[in-house]
């Protein structure tokens, strides 16, 4: 390309991707890399000379440009496929990726600004309505086309706390054509989405004329009136991993297991206190508390919980997911500076660790395995067994007793200490500090392995698992064979694995490279 690359993005299922710096942008085709258009921002919108941020909304085929000036931010919206200016405005201040949400059912954007929620036409920027009753950012929602209504949950990204001074947790039913609020309730906990991949960390569903909010437990509301029926929820913010230097956005995920529903029984982890945690069993239809387990002492994370037969099994500690967007400035030997961006996903191990089981009938402790007091990565289930990795060995555990049916040392794998275990096509994929291996679920026997070098898991999609080093070199593994192909990228390069796992895109300096992961 004719310009450097500071901002990158790839349409997951679309035809195009983009690369840009603060003065110009290129859009290229994903299939062959041919340039669709390259333009300076001042050519697109005369009011823009440079940009401070750009945010694509792939589903709408629109990208937002932000030129931030003291007291008057300028926003320009561009058609992604053509580079055509659709509309621009200085009316809305303090907009960013974190407080703009595209509502595809209405072809509109919901803008969360300090005074109100503003609903605008995506293609024209025309303001359709606004409401001061909704505070924060639109999170997950369910749309009901027959009545043009939606049930919405708000949330506040961590870096926007100062913007929403009057923020409160809200779940509401709203008329999308008018912005009329039909009912409003509060919820317990913290609604959020992953900072890089964007998945919501909670869910809502309508069942039996009730709205179920799955977030740090379960909260149930009447669909028509919004009246709270019952709640088994807690407020939890994981403070267990240090934020990397230069982080613009950072989050820790999977530190607390989701509730488990078996028929009318609901099992919920109560993590409301950092020192004392419990498992609680509720009746799904009435919300009645049936029992509370003995105390799980000083667990900083409980990432996994599952019911097998008459036991509920817990993983205490082990691997959690972290995501961060990191932006640093590096000084070059000639005195110039280079902005280096990194999209990092990694899986640190949280201690203390262990595996425990409780009886579903009364919540009493069934067993507490001593084998995992020194180390654990994560835990998998089937209908009869628990599969656990200590980092140095694989175990198949009898759910009734906690005793191992097999124990397989991982020394022969040659991939260093295990950091994570995945279920792939009914085999166990062990992700190590220096590569991956594949083991039989039934016997634990090693089937194949391939050593790489010191690296971390970057992404898993389709049959492909991608490892990445601190210098941005990548190895794309085929999990069916454990064979890999390597690409040595320049330090600081951004890498994006396609959703089907067949290709990876590498963005470095002025070059974008598309790689076939099996060649």
C-alpha positions in Angstrom: 0.0 0.0 0.0 1.0 3.6 -0.4 0.5 4.4 3.3 1.4 2.9 6.6 -1.0 0.8 8.7 -2.2 1.8 12.1 -5.8 0.7 12.0 -6.9 -2.6 10.6 -10.2 -4.5 10.3 -11.5 -7.5 8.4 -15.1 -8.3 7.7 -15.6 -11.8 9.2 -18.0 -13.0 6.5 -17.8 -10.1 4.1 -15.9 -9.3 0.9 -13.8 -6.5 2.2 -11.2 -5.5 4.8 -9.5 -2.1 5.5 -6.2 -0.7 6.5 -5.6 2.9 7.5 -3.5 5.4 9.3 -4.6 8.8 10.6 -4.7 10.5 7.2 -5.8 7.9 4.6 -7.5 4.6 4.2 -7.6 1.6 1.8 -10.3 -1.0 1.4 -9.3 -4.2 -0.3 -11.0 -7.5 -1.4 -10.6 -10.5 0.9 -10.4 -13.0 -1.9 -7.4 -11.5 -3.9 -6.1 -8.5 -2.0 -6.9 -6.1 -4.8 -7.5 -2.5 -3.7 -11.1 -1.3 -4.0 -10.4 2.3 -3.1 -7.7 4.4 -1.4 -8.5 7.9 -0.3 -7.2 10.6 2.0 -9.8 11.6 4.6 -9.8 15.2 3.4 -10.9 14.0 0.0 -13.8 12.1 1.5 -14.9 14.8 3.9 -13.4 18.3 3.5 -13.8 18.9 7.2 -11.4 16.1 8.1 -7.7 16.4 7.9 -6.8 13.5 10.1 -8.7 11.0 12.3 -8.2 9.9 15.9 -10.4 6.8 15.6 -12.3 4.8 13.0 -15.0 2.2 13.8 -16.5 -0.1 11.2 -20.0 -1.5 11.5 -19.7 -4.3 9.0 -23.4 -5.3 9.0 -24.4 -1.8 8.0 -21.6 -1.3 5.4 -20.7 1.9 7.3 -17.5 3.1 9.0 -17.4 6.0 11.5 -14.5 8.5 11.4 -13.7 10.6 14.4 -11.8 13.9 14.4 -11.5 15.0 18.0 -10.9 18.6 18.6 -11.2 20.5 21.9 -14.9 21.1 22.5 -16.1 19.9 19.1 -15.7 16.4 17.9 -16.4 15.8 14.2 -18.0 12.6 13.0 -18.2 11.4 9.4 -20.0 8.3 8.2 -18.7 6.6 5.1 -20.0 3.8 2.9 -17.4 1.1 3.4 -17.6 -0.5 -0.1 -17.2 2.8 -2.0 -15.6 5.4 0.3 -18.6 7.7 -0.3 -19.5 10.2 2.4 -23.0 9.5 3.7 -23.3 12.2 6.4 -21.2 14.1 8.9 -22.0 16.1 12.0 -20.5 17.9 15.0 -23.8 17.5 17.0 -22.8 14.5 19.1 -19.8 14.6 21.4 -17.8 11.9 23.2 -18.8 9.2 20.7 -16.6 6.1 20.3 -16.7 2.5 19.5 -18.0 1.8 23.0 -21.2 3.8 22.8 -22.5 3.3 19.2 -24.6 0.2 18.5 -26.1 -0.8 15.2 -29.7 -2.1 15.2 -30.0 -4.0 11.9 -33.8 -4.6 12.3 -34.4 -0.9 12.0 -31.3 0.1 9.9 -30.4 2.5 12.6 -27.7 3.4 15.1 -28.3 3.9 18.8 -26.0 6.6 20.1 -25.5 6.8 23.8 -24.5 10.4 24.8 -24.4 12.1 28.1 -28.0 13.5 28.1 -29.9 10.7 26.2 -30.1 7.7 24.0 -30.4 9.0 20.4 -31.8 6.8 17.6 -30.6 7.8 14.1 -31.1 6.5 10.5 -27.9 4.8 9.5 -27.7 6.0 5.9 -28.8 9.6 6.4 -27.9 10.5 10.0 -31.5 11.7 10.5 -32.5 11.8 14.2 -35.6 9.6 14.6 -36.1 10.0 18.4 -34.3 10.3 21.7 -35.0 9.4 25.3 -33.4 10.6 28.5 -34.8 7.6 30.4 -32.2 5.1 29.0 -28.8 5.6 30.6 -25.6 3.9 29.3 -25.1 1.9 26.1 -27.5 -0.5 24.5 -26.4 -4.1 25.2 -28.0 -7.3 24.2 -31.6 -7.1 23.1 -34.5 -9.2 21.8 -36.6 -7.7 19.0 -40.3 -8.5 18.5 -41.2 -7.5 14.9 -44.9 -7.9 15.3 -45.2 -5.1 17.8 -41.9 -3.4 16.8 -40.8 -3.7 20.4 -37.5 -4.7 22.0 -36.3 -5.8 25.4 -33.0 -4.1 26.0 -30.3 -4.3 28.7 -28.0 -1.3 29.2 -24.4 -1.4 30.2 -21.5 1.0 30.8 -18.1 0.2 29.3 -15.4 0.7 32.0 -13.7 3.6 30.1 -17.0 5.6 29.9 -17.7 6.0 33.6 -17.4 9.7 33.6 -19.8 10.1 30.7 -22.7 8.4 32.4 -22.7 10.1 35.8 -26.3 9.1 36.5 -25.9 5.5 35.3 -28.0 2.7 36.8 -28.5 -0.9 35.7 -31.6 -1.0 33.5 -33.6 -3.7 31.6 -36.6 -2.3 29.7 -39.1 -2.9 27.0 -39.1 -0.2 24.4 -41.1 0.8 21.3 -38.4 1.1 18.6 -40.5 3.3 16.3 -41.1 6.0 18.9 -38.6 5.4 21.8 -41.5 5.0 24.2 -40.5 3.1 27.3 -43.2 0.4 28.1 -41.6 -0.8 31.3 -38.3 -0.5 33.2 -36.6 -2.5 35.9 -33.1 -2.7 37.5 -30.8 -5.7 37.4 -28.0 -7.0 39.6 -24.5 -7.4 38.4 -22.4 -6.0 35.6 -23.4 -6.3 31.9 -20.5 -6.2 29.5 -19.1 -7.5 26.2 -15.6 -8.7 25.4 -13.4 -5.8 24.4 -11.9 -7.4 21.2 -14.3 -10.1 20.0 -17.4 -8.3 21.1 -19.4 -11.3 22.5 -21.9 -10.4 25.1 -21.1 -11.9 28.5 -24.8 -12.4 29.4 -28.0 -13.6 27.7 -31.7 -12.9 27.7 -34.5 -15.2 26.7 -38.3 -15.2 26.9 -39.8 -18.4 28.3 -43.2 -19.1 29.7 -44.3 -15.4 29.7 -41.2 -14.5 31.6 -37.9 -12.7 30.7 -34.8 -14.6 31.9 -31.6 -12.6 32.3 -28.6 -14.8 32.6 -25.9 -12.7 34.1 -24.0 -13.4 37.3 -26.8 -15.8 38.1 -30.4 -15.6 36.9 -33.0 -12.8 37.2 -36.6 -13.3 36.1 -39.1 -10.6 35.0 -42.7 -10.7 33.8 -42.8 -10.2 30.0 -45.8 -7.9 29.9 -45.3 -5.8 33.1 -41.6 -6.1 33.9 -42.4 -7.0 37.5 -39.5 -9.0 39.0 -40.5 -12.6 39.7 -37.4 -13.9 41.4 -33.6 -13.5 41.4 -30.5 -15.6 42.2 -27.9 -13.1 41.2 -24.8 -11.4 42.6 -22.5 -8.5 41.7 -19.0 -9.7 40.7 -16.0 -7.9 39.1 -12.9 -10.1 38.5 -9.8 -8.3 39.9 -7.5 -11.2 39.3 -5.2 -10.3 36.4 -3.0 -7.2 36.0 -3.8 -5.0 33.1 -0.9 -4.8 30.5 0.9 -1.6 30.0 -0.6 0.5 27.2 -4.0 -1.1 27.3 -6.7 1.0 25.8 -9.3 -1.7 26.5 -9.0 -4.7 28.8 -11.2 -7.4 30.2 -11.1 -10.7 32.1 -13.7 -13.4 31.2 -14.8 -16.8 32.2 -13.8 -16.3 35.9 -17.2 -17.5 37.1 -19.1 -20.5 35.6 -22.6 -19.9 34.1 -25.6 -21.3 36.0 -26.6 -24.8 35.1 -30.2 -25.7 34.5 -31.4 -29.3 34.7 -35.2 -29.6 34.3 -36.6 -27.3 37.0 -33.4 -27.3 39.0 -31.1 -24.3 38.7 -27.5 -24.4 40.1 -25.9 -20.9 40.7 -22.5 -19.9 42.0 -22.8 -17.2 44.6 -19.6 -15.1 44.2 -20.9 -11.9 46.0 -18.1 -12.1 48.5 -14.4 -12.3 47.5 -13.6 -14.5 50.5 -16.7 -16.8 50.7 -18.4 -18.6 47.8 -21.2 -21.1 47.6 -23.2 -23.2 45.2 -27.0 -22.6 45.5 -29.8 -24.7 44.1 -33.1 -23.0 43.2 -36.5 -24.1 41.8 -36.7 -22.6 38.3 -40.4 -22.0 38.3 -40.7 -20.3 41.7 -37.2 -19.1 42.5 -37.3 -20.9 45.9 -33.9 -21.6 47.4 -33.6 -25.4 47.9 -30.1 -25.6 49.5 -26.8 -23.8 49.9 -23.6 -25.8 49.8 -20.7 -25.6 52.3 -18.4 -22.7 51.8 -15.8 -22.8 49.0 -13.1 -20.9 50.7 -11.2 -18.0 49.1 -11.7 -19.0 45.5 -10.6 -16.1 43.3 -12.1 -17.8 40.2 -14.5 -20.7 39.6 -14.5 -21.0 35.8 -16.3 -24.3 35.3 -19.3 -26.1 36.8 -21.3 -29.0 35.5 -23.9 -31.6 36.6 -23.2 -35.3 36.0 -25.6 -37.8 37.4 -26.2 -36.8 41.1 -23.1 -34.7 41.4 -22.3 -31.1 40.6 -18.6 -30.7 39.8 -16.6 -27.4 40.2 -13.3 -26.3 38.8 -11.6 -23.9 41.2 -9.0 -21.6 39.7 -7.2 -22.4 36.5 -7.3 -20.8 33.0 -9.4 -17.7 32.4 -9.6 -15.6 29.2 -8.1 -12.1 28.9 -8.5 -9.7 26.0 -6.7 -6.4 25.5 -6.3 -3.7 22.9 -2.8 -2.3 23.5 -1.4 0.8 21.9 2.2 2.0 22.5 4.6 4.5 21.0 8.1 3.2 20.1 11.0 5.6 19.5 13.1 4.6 16.4 16.8 5.0 16.1 16.4 8.0 13.8 14.4 9.9 16.4 11.0 9.3 14.8 8.3 7.4 16.6 6.1 4.5 15.6 2.7 3.6 17.0 2.4 -0.1 17.7 -1.0 -1.7 18.2 -1.7 -5.2 19.5 -4.9 -7.1 19.8 -4.0 -9.7 22.5 -6.0 -12.7 23.7 -4.4 -14.9 26.4 -5.3 -17.4 29.1 -3.5 -16.8 32.4 -3.8 -19.3 35.2 -5.4 -18.2 38.5 -4.7 -19.7 41.9 -5.7 -21.3 44.2 -6.8 -24.3 42.2 -8.8 -27.6 42.8 -11.7 -29.8 41.8 -14.7 -30.4 44.1 -18.0 -32.2 43.8 -21.3 -31.7 45.7 -24.4 -33.9 46.0 -27.3 -32.5 44.0 -29.8 -33.8 46.6 -28.7 -31.7 49.5 -25.6 -29.7 48.5 -23.3 -31.6 50.8 -19.6 -32.1 49.8 -19.1 -35.4 47.9 -15.4 -35.2 47.3 -12.5 -32.8 47.1 -9.6 -34.0 44.9 -6.1 -33.4 46.3 -4.4 -34.1 42.9 -5.0 -30.6 41.6 -4.0 -28.4 44.5 -0.8 -27.5 42.8 -2.0 -27.0 39.2 -5.0 -27.1 36.9 -5.7 -25.7 33.4 -9.3 -26.4 32.9 -12.0 -29.1 33.0 -14.2 -30.9 30.4 -17.3 -33.1 30.9 -19.1 -35.9 29.2 -22.1 -37.9 30.6 -20.1 -40.0 32.9 -16.6 -38.5 33.4 -14.6 -35.4 34.2 -11.5 -34.6 32.2 -8.9 -32.5 33.9 -5.4 -31.3 33.1 -3.0 -30.4 35.9 -0.5 -28.8 33.5 1.8 -31.8 33.7 -0.7 -34.7 33.2 -4.2 -35.5 31.9 -6.8 -37.2 34.1 -10.1 -38.9 33.5 -12.0 -38.7 36.8 -14.9 -40.8 38.1 -17.6 -38.2 38.9 -18.9 -40.3 41.8 -15.7 -40.7 43.7 -13.1 -38.2 42.3 -10.7 -41.1 41.7 -8.8 -41.2 38.4 -9.7 -43.7 35.7 -6.5 -42.8 34.0 -3.5 -40.5 34.5 -1.3 -39.7 31.5 2.0 -37.8 31.9 2.5 -35.1 29.2 6.4 -35.3 29.1 6.4 -37.2 25.8 4.3 -34.4 24.2 7.3 -32.1 24.2 5.3 -28.9 24.3 6.2 -27.6 27.7 3.7 -27.1 30.5 0.0 -27.4 29.3 -2.0 -24.2 29.5 -5.4 -25.3 28.2 -7.3 -28.4 27.1 -9.9 -28.3 24.3 -12.5 -30.8 23.0 -12.1 -31.2 19.3 -13.9 -33.9 17.3 -14.1 -36.1 20.5 -10.4 -35.9 21.1 -8.4 -33.8 23.7 -6.3 -31.0 22.3 -3.6 -30.0 24.7 -2.3 -26.4 24.2 1.2 -26.1 25.7 3.7 -23.3 26.2 5.5 -24.5 23.0 3.0 -26.2 20.8 0.0 -28.6 20.9 -0.7 -32.3 21.2 -3.7 -34.6 20.6 -4.9 -37.3 23.0 -7.6 -39.9 23.0 -10.6 -39.1 25.2 -11.2 -42.8 26.0 -7.6 -43.8 27.1 -5.7 -40.6 27.3 -3.1 -42.0 24.8 -1.0 -39.5 22.9 -2.0 -39.6 19.2 0.2 -36.8 17.8 2.1 -33.7 18.8 4.2 -30.9 17.3 6.6 -28.6 19.2 6.8 -24.9 18.1 8.4 -22.3 20.3 7.4 -20.1 23.2 4.0 -18.8 22.2 0.4 -18.3 23.3 -2.9 -19.4 21.9 -4.1 -16.7 19.6 -7.3 -18.1 18.1 -9.3 -21.3 17.4 -11.6 -21.5 14.4 -12.7 -24.4 12.3 -9.9 -27.0 12.2 -7.2 -24.4 12.8 -5.5 -23.4 16.1 -3.2 -20.5 15.9 -0.2 -19.8 18.2 1.6 -16.5 18.3 4.9 -15.5 19.8 5.8 -12.2 21.5 7.5 -11.1 18.3 4.3 -11.8 16.3 5.5 -15.0 14.5 2.5 -17.4 14.1 2.0 -21.1 13.7 -1.3 -22.3 12.2 -2.0 -25.9 13.5 -4.3 -28.4 11.9 -5.9 -29.9 15.0 -6.7 -33.1 13.0 -3.0 -33.9 12.6 -1.1 -31.4 14.8 0.9 -30.4 11.8 1.6 -26.6 11.4 2.8 -24.0 9.0 4.7 -21.0 10.3 4.9 -17.4 9.2 7.5 -15.0 10.6 5.8 -11.6 10.9 7.5 -8.4 11.9 7.3 -7.4 15.6 4.0 -5.7 16.3 2.1 -7.1 13.4 -1.6 -7.7 13.8 -3.0 -11.1 12.8 -6.6 -12.1 12.2 -7.8 -15.7 11.6 -10.8 -16.1 9.3 -14.0 -17.5 10.9 -13.7 -20.8 9.1 -10.0 -21.1 10.0 -8.8 -21.5 6.4 -6.9 -18.2 6.1 -5.1 -15.8 8.3 -4.5 -12.1 7.5 -1.3 -10.4 8.7 -1.0 -6.6 8.8 2.5 -5.1 9.0 4.0 -1.8 8.0 2.4 -1.1 4.5 1.7 -4.7 3.7 -1.3 -7.0 4.2 -0.6 -10.7 3.6 -3.2 -13.4 3.3 -2.0 -16.9 4.2 -3.5 -20.3 3.6 -3.4 -22.1 7.0 -2.9 -25.6 5.4 -0.1 -24.7 3.0 
